[in-house]
Amino acid sequence: LPRSLRSVEPWAFLDCTSLSSVSFDPTDITLYDGCFSRSALDTMSGYFYRVGSVLLEYRGSDTMVDVPDGITHIYDGAFAGTDVESVSLPQGIVSIGDFAFDRCRELCQVIFPDGAADTLVYIGDYAFGGTGYTRSMLPDEIADGGFDLHISDFAFVQALNEWVRSDPTPPFDGEYDESEDQ
């Protein structure tokens, strides 16, 4: 798909049974639900819905999950809201998308493979938001963020109110005192 393409709409490739491959950068494009429905790319591998090397969604209920070999990108929201507690990432992991594990309230362990610091280039906004997994739990070689690794400033925000609490400006109490203007 061309780099200028920003999204693939629902049912864009519906029933394209001859479509055997597609190339795109999952960090630069939005894939809407069903965009590859009933195409040759619409594959379920156990509880993993994937298109090529991109994990679009985890549809299981296991609390301990091993992401299958060959997955290099965990797409935006792929695990969001699931009951996963521990996830093991495969060799060659390149990106963890925005909101990938958002609201996985029990998530407290992410196992990165040896050499992940050499392949991982992106951890997105709120990737681990609302989880028990914190930035301090990252392996040192990843936390140090090599030259090619982008870790969003908001990747580990636990909840919106955590970010709001960091703002020292007091909230507006709904009343305006005109005497303060004089």
C-alpha positions in Angstrom: 0.0 0.0 0.0 1.4 3.5 -0.8 2.9 5.4 2.1 0.5 8.3 1.4 -2.5 6.1 2.3 -3.5 6.9 5.9 -6.3 4.4 6.4 -8.0 1.3 5.0 -11.7 1.5 5.4 -14.0 -1.4 6.5 -14.6 -4.0 3.8 -12.0 -2.4 1.5 -10.8 -5.8 0.5 -14.0 -7.8 1.2 -14.0 -11.1 -0.6 -10.7 -10.5 -2.3 -9.8 -14.2 -2.1 -6.9 -13.9 -4.5 -5.2 -11.2 -2.4 -2.2 -13.2 -1.1 0.0 -10.4 0.3 0.0 -6.7 1.2 2.8 -4.5 2.3 2.4 -1.6 4.6 3.9 0.2 7.6 1.6 -0.5 10.5 2.9 2.5 12.4 1.7 4.9 9.6 -1.8 3.6 8.7 -5.1 3.0 10.4 -6.7 -0.4 9.6 -10.4 -0.4 10.3 -12.3 -3.5 11.5 -13.1 -5.8 8.6 -10.9 -4.1 6.0 -9.5 -7.6 5.0 -12.7 -9.5 5.7 -13.1 -12.8 3.8 -9.9 -12.1 1.9 -7.0 -14.6 1.8 -5.3 -12.3 4.3 -8.1 -12.6 6.9 -6.5 -15.2 9.1 -7.1 -16.5 12.6 -4.3 -18.4 14.2 -5.8 -19.7 17.4 -7.0 -16.5 19.1 -4.7 -14.2 17.1 -6.2 -12.2 14.3 -3.4 -11.2 12.0 -2.5 -9.9 8.6 0.9 -11.2 7.7 3.3 -10.2 10.4 0.9 -7.7 12.0 -1.2 -8.8 15.0 -4.4 -6.9 14.7 -6.3 -8.4 17.6 -6.1 -11.0 20.4 -9.5 -12.6 20.8 -8.7 -15.1 23.6 -9.2 -15.2 27.3 -5.9 -16.7 28.4 -4.1 -14.7 31.1 -0.6 -15.9 30.0 -0.1 -15.3 26.3 2.8 -16.1 24.0 2.5 -14.0 20.9 3.2 -16.3 17.9 6.5 -16.3 16.1 6.5 -14.2 12.9 4.6 -11.3 14.5 6.7 -8.2 14.2 4.1 -5.5 14.9 1.4 -5.5 17.6 -1.3 -3.2 16.2 -3.1 -0.4 18.0 -5.4 -1.8 20.6 -4.6 -5.4 19.8 -4.9 -6.6 23.5 -6.9 -3.6 24.8 -9.3 -4.5 27.6 -8.4 -8.1 27.8 -7.6 -10.0 31.0 -4.0 -10.8 30.0 -1.5 -10.8 33.0 1.7 -11.9 31.2 2.7 -11.7 27.6 5.8 -13.1 25.9 6.8 -11.2 22.8 8.5 -13.0 19.8 11.9 -12.6 18.3 12.0 -9.7 15.8 9.3 -7.5 17.5 9.5 -4.1 15.8 6.6 -2.1 17.2 4.0 -2.0 20.0 1.2 0.2 18.8 -0.9 2.9 20.4 -3.2 1.5 23.1 -1.9 -2.0 22.4 -2.4 -3.2 26.0 -4.6 -0.3 27.2 -6.8 -1.2 30.1 -5.3 -4.7 30.6 -5.6 -4.0 34.3 -3.9 -7.2 35.4 -0.9 -7.0 33.1 2.2 -7.0 35.2 4.8 -8.9 33.1 6.0 -8.4 29.5 8.7 -10.7 28.4 10.9 -9.3 25.7 13.1 -11.7 23.7 16.8 -11.5 23.7 17.9 -8.9 21.1 14.7 -6.9 21.3 16.7 -3.7 21.8 18.1 -4.3 18.3 14.7 -4.7 16.6 12.2 -2.7 18.6 11.7 0.9 17.2 8.4 2.0 18.6 6.3 1.8 21.7 3.2 3.9 21.1 0.9 6.3 23.1 -0.8 4.6 26.0 0.6 1.2 24.8 0.6 0.1 28.5 -1.9 2.7 29.8 -4.1 1.5 32.6 -2.0 -1.6 33.3 0.2 -2.8 36.1 3.2 -2.7 33.8 5.4 0.4 34.3 8.3 1.9 32.5 10.6 0.9 35.3 9.8 -2.8 34.5 11.3 -2.5 31.0 14.5 -4.4 30.5 17.5 -2.0 30.8 18.6 -2.4 27.2 15.1 -1.2 26.1 14.5 1.4 28.8 17.8 3.1 27.8 16.1 3.6 24.4 18.7 3.2 21.7 19.1 5.7 18.9 16.3 4.1 16.8 13.8 3.4 19.6 10.9 5.8 20.2 9.0 5.4 23.4 6.0 7.7 23.7 6.0 10.0 26.7 2.5 8.7 27.3 3.2 5.0 26.8 2.9 4.2 30.5 0.3 6.7 31.7 -1.9 4.6 34.0 -5.0 6.8 33.7 -6.0 10.2 32.5 -6.2 11.5 36.0 -2.5 10.6 36.6 -1.6 13.0 33.8 -4.0 15.6 35.1 -2.6 15.3 38.6 0.8 16.2 37.2 -0.5 19.6 36.1 -0.1 22.0 39.0 -2.8 24.3 37.8 -5.8 24.0 40.1 -9.0 23.0 38.4 -11.7 25.6 37.7 -14.2 25.4 40.6 -17.1 26.7 38.5 -17.3 30.1 40.3 -15.8 33.3 39.0 -14.8 36.1 41.4 -14.9 39.5 39.7 -12.9 41.1 42.6 -9.8 39.2 41.4 -9.8 41.2 38.2 -9.5 44.6 39.9 
